[in-house]
Amino acid sequence: MCSHTRPKTVRTGRTGRPRSAEADAAILEATRAALVELGWSKLTMGDVANRAGVAKTTLYRRWTSKNELVVDAVAELFDELELPDLGSLMADLEGVVLQFAALLARPEAKTALMGVVAESTRDDALRGRIRSAIVDRQKRLVLEGRARAQARGELPYEEDAGAAARSADLIFDVIAGAVVHRALVSAEPVDEEWARSFALLLVSGLASLQG
C-alpha cells in the first residue's frame, strides 16, 4: 500500500465552501460586460454565470438578486475614483468632478445606475445597499479633500464632530447630485469649463459658510 496520505482538509466553523476572490472578480467583471452588451433589462443571472464560468448556484450563494449583483459590480468602478493633490481645493474639486463624469460616461456605469436607482424606488433593501456600497464608501473623497484643504488653510477645522459629518454629507450630495443630473438626466457635457464653473460655485459657497 502507498505510505503517502492525503493532507487533511482544514475546516472552519463556516458551512459551505469559502468564497473565492477570483470567482468574485470574474463574476463582477462578467456583470459589467453583460451590462454593456445586453443592457439592464436583458441581463440575467444565468448569463452572468455563463460568462464568468461559474455555476448559477455559486452566483446565488454570493448575491441573491440581479439588483444586488449590479450594485456591487458598479461599486467596484466607483472605488477607482481618486483625489490626487492638485495644489488647491478648487483644482481638487475640478479633478474629481471630471473623473466622476468620465466614470458615468462608461456604458456599464450609466446603464447600471439608471436601472438600480429606478428599482430602488420600490425596494428599501436595494436603496440601503446602494447607500452602503457606493454612497457611504465614496464619501471618503469628501473627507480626504476637506482634510487636505484644512491642512492648507483653505478651510477651517470644525470642532463639532456632528456638524462636520453633516457638512460632509451635504458637500457629497451637492457634488454627486449635480454631476449625475448633468451627465445622466440632462445629458449635457461635463467638460473642463463646466467643472471649473461648478468648482468655483462650490468653493464660493463653502467660503461664505465659514464667515
Buried (B, 14 or more C-beta within 10 A) or exposed (E): EEEEEEEEEEEEEEEEEEEEEEBBEBBBBBBBBBBBEBBBEEBEBEBBBBBBEBEEEBBEBBBEBBBBBBBBBBBBBBEEBEBEEBEBBBBBBBBBBBBBBEBBEBEBBBBBBBBBBEBBEEBEEBBEBBEEBBBEBBBBBBBBBBEBBBEEEBBEEBEEEEEBEEBBBEBBEBBBEBBBEBBBEEEEEBEEEBBBEBBEEBBEEBEEEEE
